[in-house]
Every structure is written in C-alpha cells, then in structure tokens.
Amino acid sequence: MKQFDILKYRNYGFLFSTVLIVGMLIVFFIQGVKLDISFQGGTRMTLETTAAVNAEDAANLAKQVTGREINGSITKSYASEGENRQVEMLRLDVAGSEPLSEEEVTKVRDAVAAQFPVKLDSSKNETLSIAPSIGRETLERGVLAVVISSLLILLYVGLRFAIMAGFSAGFTAVLALIHDSLIIFGVYVVFRLPLNDGFIAAVLTIIGFSVNDTIIMYDRIRENTTLMRKHSRYDIINTSVKQTLSRSIYTTVTVLACLFIMAIFASVYNIGSLKDFSISLTAGMVSGTYSSLFIAVPLYYMIRESAGKKKSQPAQ
C-alpha cells in the first residue's frame, strides 16, 4: 500500500486557503457586509397575511415609502392559542443608524395594506425597534464570546498536549479556528446573508466541532509519539492522520446529511434564518475538517521542525 502523506501537500492547502480567504476579503471590501438589525439597529415589522404575499415586492414598496433599504421575508406562526392552524407573517427589516419613527411605521403599514392582503388589526402584528448602540453592543459581545472561546481552547490544548510542546499544538489549533471563522464570515459576505446572532451561533458551533476534530488528531499524534519512538516526526504525524481520517470523514458526512435535511425543511417552510444558519454551518463543517488536516496539523509539524533545527544548531 502506498504511504499516506498528508504533509507532502501542505503547501497546496496553505495556498488554497490563502486564495479563498483573500478572495472573500476582496468581496468584503468591495460590497461590505450586510448587518441585521440585531447588530446595526433599526426596525422590524411583522404583519399577518391573509393570502400569498411576495415579500420582495412588499419590501420594494416599503423602500419607496421610507427611502431606506428594507429586506422582506415570510415567516410562519400559529393562528391563536389552542388553534392548530398556521398563518404566514410578512416581516420587514429596516436596518440603519436610526429606527423608523412612528409616522414612518404608519406610512409603511398603510402602503403595504393598500396593495397586499395583510391584517393591520391582527394581535400577532409587532413592531420592534433597536437602537444602534444596542446593536453595536450585541455585536461586540458576540465577538468577545468568540475571542474568549479561542483563548480557552488555546489554554486547554496547551495543557493537555504538553508532551507535544503544548503551546505549539494550542496555537495551531486556534489558527485553524480563525481560518474557519473567516470562511463562515466570507460565506455571509459573498451570499449577502444578514450578519446576526445566527452568525455568532454558527461560529461557536463550528469552533467546537473543528477543535474536537483537531484534538482527536493531536491525541493520536501524542499516543504515536510514545509508540513510534524510532520513527521521524514526519512519519508519526502522517500515520496518526491516516488512522483518524476515516472517523473525521464519517462524522462530517453524517452532520452534512442532517444539515441538508435542515436546509430542505427551511426552504419548504420558508424559514429564512434557519436556511442561512444551515448554509453557514455547511461551509463551516467542510472548513473545520479541512483546516484540521491542512492547517492545524501541518503548521504544528512546521513549527516543531523549525524549533528542532534551532536546538540542533551549535552555539556561536
């Protein structure tokens, strides 16, 4: 059987990730990122519908009335307490530096009701306004949660894998997590998905998955470091990755199957937030498996080899 050699192709992995992330950053600087009202502030209006409504047409009408960018979508809710009947709700999100005034809200409601089948007197209707300061605070707390998670992972992996030069293992694991976070962010930018609390949830979910995948590989490297004392670090790492690769692939495929079903469910019932979440998680799952193989492990090997060469050099 031909020797499994993941480290041989590490430069291709680095190049692919660099090109992909740089491309996403270019798109980000060209078109920016779309913030949901949860992070930017603004107004969210929901109106009960009595028949099918084209959310995009309703959003365009509201945009003409207010002169502001508005996103429309259809969500589902139950008619009333104890009644097992679903109704569709038209949702209009107005993200911006200032929420809509009461006068603007009234104009939007009247304009939409004049052209679309909505119930203005429904008890399920709701208008929610979020101040920009609250939106920024929510975004800052979400980013802080990601940073704290990464630091704790660095500490945990460093302590657990001290036999492997723990800081190197923890550092490369965190670099892989940063890679995965950038990929998820890029997906939101490229597909123009609104950045909201679902983005933070997706990043934290993928961080947990990705670091688990990396730790399993590091665990096998640690075991083989003791069992394969006569072998080089290069062979130990390649052997360890080969022994854990099938487990990583099976886990990823299983989770992707669940996400595929989630995406179908979200599409059938037109649940926009769940659809965006499933798209970002799918990209994150693939990136998490990829980064463990082509980012974390190869970088760990390169750092340890560099450190070993410095130690072997005679003192001047």
Stockholm file with secondary structure:
# STOCKHOLM 1.0

chainA/1-316         MKQFDILKYRNYGFLFSTVLIVGMLIVFFIQGVKLDISFQGGTRMTLETTAAVNAEDAANLAKQVTGREINGSITKSYASEGENRQVEMLRLDVAGSEPLSEEEVTKVRDAVAAQFPVKLDSSKNETLSIAPSIGRETLERGVLAVVISSLLILLYVGLRFAIMAGFSAGFTAVLALIHDSLIIFGVYVVFRLPLNDGFIAAVLTIIGFSVNDTIIMYDRIRENTTLMRKHSRYDIINTSVKQTLSRSIYTTVTVLACLFIMAIFASVYNIGSLKDFSISLTAGMVSGTYSSLFIAVPLYYMIRESAGKKKSQPAQ
#=GR chainA/1-316 SS CCCCCSGGGHHHHHHHHHHHHHHHHHHHHHHCCCBCHHHHCEEEEEEEESSCCCHHHHHHHHHHHHCSCCEEEEEEEEEETTEEEEEEEEEEEEESSSCCCHHHHHHHHHHHHHHSCEETTCTTCEEEEECHHHHHHHHHHHHHHHHHHHHHHHHHHHHHTGGGCHHHHHHHHHHHHHHHHHHHHHHHHHTTCCBSHHHHHHHHHHHHHHHHHHHHHHHHHHHHHHHTTTSCHHHHHHHHHHHHHHHHHHHHHHHHHHHHHHHHHHHHTTCHHHHHHHHHHHHHHHHHHHHIIIIIHHHHHHHHHHHHHHHHSCCC
#=GC SS_cons         CCCCCSGGGHHHHHHHHHHHHHHHHHHHHHHCCCBCHHHHCEEEEEEEESSCCCHHHHHHHHHHHHCSCCEEEEEEEEEETTEEEEEEEEEEEEESSSCCCHHHHHHHHHHHHHHSCEETTCTTCEEEEECHHHHHHHHHHHHHHHHHHHHHHHHHHHHHTGGGCHHHHHHHHHHHHHHHHHHHHHHHHHTTCCBSHHHHHHHHHHHHHHHHHHHHHHHHHHHHHHHTTTSCHHHHHHHHHHHHHHHHHHHHHHHHHHHHHHHHHHHHTTCHHHHHHHHHHHHHHHHHHHHIIIIIHHHHHHHHHHHHHHHHSCCC
//
